Amino acid sequence: MNVLVTGSSGLVGSTVMELLSSEGHIAVGFDQRKSPITDKFTVETGDLCDFPRLASIIKKYNINAIVHSGGISHPHAGEVSPYETVRTNILGTSTIFEAARIFNISKVVYLSSGAVYGNNSAAVTTIDSKVNPENTYAVSKLTGEQLGEVYNRNYGMNVISLRLAFVYGPNRFMPDPIKSLLERAVHGEDIDDAAGGDQQLEFIYVKDAALAVYKALQAENCSSSVFNIGTGVNTKIKEVAAVIKKIYPNVYIRIGPGDLGYDFIGAFDCSEAEKQLQFKAKYHLEAGITDYAKHLENIHKADK
């Protein structure tokens, strides 16, 4: 496959690029950020809403599949600039789908978010659970899913939307409680946070998220076009802290009660992804955090 990956310098996009390259596919990145030159793949710069630029790249590299991971990727960031969130996440996604339609690229994997469900009291969130987006970011992600359904229905495309749980790991730029705690622990800093210990989130390691994208690219004849992608487990931040304490026993860690302002969403039922995409998360929380910690340690050593 010749795959265009939007948001290729971001958390999931960069990991998808690495995975595609390792599996022998041609990975072409598309991002606003300039990326370092590499022998593995090419990254072109541009704006998601710039259709002529996008079209020229699709033609230049003979693209036959797209992973759309670009855009503003955090609910808190979305509320800082709601207009830019709408422009980037809705107009940008529309531009990607339209380019795919015009150039006969049927397979598009669109990265949505569990944020589309909003706050709920359910113990388990299935793909049929009520959606109730409660911020601009969540609305933009749900709109992208609905646009994908329109392109599937009206133009015979194959857009698969993945509702991701909270993704953590290397190259995350947006706010992330695991990143915040782990970076300080790697540097040997004591951690004393006044609040947040009771916040529950479903975390998925970025390598698992990238694997789900890869499985979706390969999937054929799916009866669904929207899937939950997670681990099926909600974890409190104080439990995350306990894992980090196990890895770094000499670091003082205390986190007070309360939450961090994220929606509560019941743990994902990912059975349809397992059945139709053959995807199941491989990294439990401790394994993911340990792998992430090694990455941060290498960066810390290099900076010394």
N, C-alpha and C positions, 0 to 999 in steps of 0.2 A: 504493500500500500504506500501511496504518497500522501501523507497526512499533514494538513495544516493545523497547527495548534495555536489558538489565540491565547493571549495571556501566558506566553511561553516562559517568561521569567518569574512567574508567580509560583505559589506553593504547589498546586496540583499540576499546572501546566509544565513546569520544569521537570517534574518527576515523570510525567507522561512522555515527554521528549526523550528522556534517558531510557525509559522502558521500550519505547518504539524502536529506538536506535539499537538497543541490545538484542531485539528480536529480528533485526535485519530489515526494518522498514525505513523509508525515507521520511524523516521528520523535519518539517519546515515551521519555524516559529514566527509568530506575528505579535508584536508587542510595542507599546509606547516606549519602553525602556530600551536603551542600547545594551546589547549583550556582548560579552567577550567573544572573540573569534575562537571557534573550536573545529576540530576535524570531524566531530561526530555529526553535526547538523548545522543548518543555516538558520539564522534568525533575521527576519526583515522587520524594520520599524514602520509604524503607522498607527492611525487612529481607527478604531472599530467602525466609525461612521463614514469613513472615507471609501466609498464604493469603488471609484476608479483605481485606487491604490490596491485594494483587495483583489479586484478583478485581474490586475496585471500580475500579481503574485500567483494567483490560481493558474493562470495561463503559463507563466514562466516555468513553474515546477510540475505542471500536469497533475494537479491535485485531484485525488479521487475520493477523499474522505476528510471530514473536518471534526476536530475536537474544539468546542467553544467553551473555553474556561476563562476567557478574558472578561474584564469588567470590574466594578466595585464589588468587593466580596465580603462585606461585613455589615451587619445591621446598624451598628453604632456609627460607622463611617458614613453609611447612607443617610443618616439623620443630620449629619453635619452639612451635607450638600445634597438635598433631595433633588434639585433640578439636574445636577450632574449625574446623579444615580439614574434618573429616568432617561436622560440622554444616552448615557453609556450602556446601561443594562437593557433598555427596551429598544431604542433606536439602533444601537449597535447590534443587538441580537437579530433584529429585523433585517439589517444589512447583511449579516452572515447568512441567514436563511434565504434571502433573495439571491445572493450570489450563488449559493448552492443550487437553487432552482434553475437559474439561467445557465449555469455551466454543467447541468445534469449530474450533480454530485448528490446522490440519493442518501448516503449515510452521513448523518451529523449526530454527534454525541454532545448534548447540551448539559452543562453543569448547573443544576438548580440547587435548592437548599431545603433542608428540613424546616427552615424558618417559615415556609409557606403555611405550615400547620398552625402557627401562633401558639399562644398559651392554651394548654388543655390539661384536663385532670385524668386523662386515660392512662392506664398502666402500660398499654401497648398501643402504638400508632401504626395502623396498617395503611396501605396505599389508598384504601377507600375511606380513610378517616376524613372528617370535615376539614377543609382548608379555611384558615382564618388569618390571613396575613395582617400583621399589626404595625408594620412600619414600611417605609418607602422601599427599602431593600427587598423585603419579602414580597411586596406587590410586584416589583420589577421581575423577580424570579418566577413568580406564578404566571405573569404575563408572557414571559419567554416560553414557558411550558405550553400555554394555550396557543401561542403563535405556532409552535412546533406541531401541535395537533391539527391546526388549520392547513399547514403545508403538507402534512401527511395525508389528510383527507382530500384536499383539493388538487394537489399536484403530484400525488403518488410518491412522495419522499419518505425516507425512513429516519425521522428525527427521534432519538431516544433521549429522554430527560432523566437525569439521575439526581434524586433528592438526597444530597449528602448530609450526614451528621457533621459535627464539629471536627474539621480536619486540622490536625497538628503535625508538625515536623519541620525539617529544614526548608528554608526559603519562605517562611511565613512572614509577611510584612505587617499584616493587620493585628490588632489586639488579640491576645491569646493567653489565658491563665496558665497553661502548661509552659509556654515559652517564658512568661514572666518569672515563674518559680524556678524553672530549670536553668535559665541563664544565670540567675543569681547564685544558685547552688554550684554550678560549674566554676564560677569565679570565687567560690568559698565565702560568699557573703551570708551573714545571718539574715533570716527572713522573719519579719514580724508585721504581718498584715492585719489591719484592724477588722476587716470583714471579708466575706466571700466563701467561708468554709462550707456553708450549706447549699451553695449553688450546685445544681445537678445539670450535667450535660452529657450527651452521648458523644464520646470521642472516637475518631477513627484515624489511624495512622496514615500518613500521606501515601506510603507505598501500597497500602490496601486500596485507597481511593483511586490511585493510578491503575491498579490491577482491574478495578471495576470498570474504568473507562476502556481499558484494552479489551475486556470481555465483551463490553457493549459494542465496540467496533467490529468484533468478530461475529456477534450474534446474528442469526438469520431466523426469519419467520416467527418473531416474537408476537404473542397475542396481546401484549401490553406495550405501551410506549413510555411509561413513567414507572420508575422503580425507587424504592427506599434503599439507600446504601449506608450501612452502619455496622455496628457490632451487636445490636440488640441489648445493650447494657448501658444504663445511666449511672454515672459516677459523680459523687460529691467531690468538690475541690479539696476537702480535707482528706479524702481517700487518695487523691492525686499526690498531695503533700506527703502522705505516708509512704507511697512508692518512692518518691524522690529521696525521702529520709533514709530509706533502705539502701539506696544507691550511694548516698553521701551521708553516712552516719555522723560525721563530725560537724555537719552544718546544722545550726539552730533553726528550727522552723516552727512558727506559731501562726495560725490563721484564725481570726475571730469568726463569730457566727454571721449569718445573713447571706444575701446573694449578691450577684454582680450585675444585675439588671438584664440578664438574658431570659428569654421565654422558657417556661417549663414545657417540655414536649415529652410525652410518653415514649418509652424505648421503642425503637423501630422494629417492626416485623419485616424482615428482609427475605422471607421465604420465596417471593416471586423472583427476586434477583438470583437466588440460589437455584431455583428451578429453571428459569428461562435464560439467564446469562451464565449459569454455572459459576457464579461468584459467591465466595464466602470469605470473610475477613480472616487473615492469617495471624495478625498481630494482636494479642491481648494487650492490655494497657501497660503492664510492666515491660513486656518485650518491646513495645513501641517507644516508650520513654527511654529505655536503656539504649536502643539504637540511636535515638535522637540525641541523647547525652553524649555518645561517642562522637557524633558529628560536631557538636558544640565544643567538645574538648579539643578536637583537632583544630578548630578555628582559634580557640583560646591560645593554644600552643604556638600557632603560626603568628599570632599577634604579639607574642612576647619578644 
